[in-house]
């Protein structure tokens, strides 16, 4: 079975941007997972403590 990559992992410019700027895609994925968890908790009626997401520039 052959696996197909998205192509992003094969781009040298992507690697250099990750080194310079951080892995924005991974950070967005993490924040999205947190939001999904909080939304599920809210729909179940649980109180969710909101965490403030700050950028390194802040």
FENUR-V877156 format. One record per helix or strand of 3 or more residues. SS is the DSSP state (alpha for helix, beta for strand). FROM is the first residue (numbers start at 1). TO is the last residue. Records with the same first field share a line. If there is no record, write none. Layout:
SS = FROM-TO  FROM-TO
This chain:
alpha = 8-10  12-21  24-43
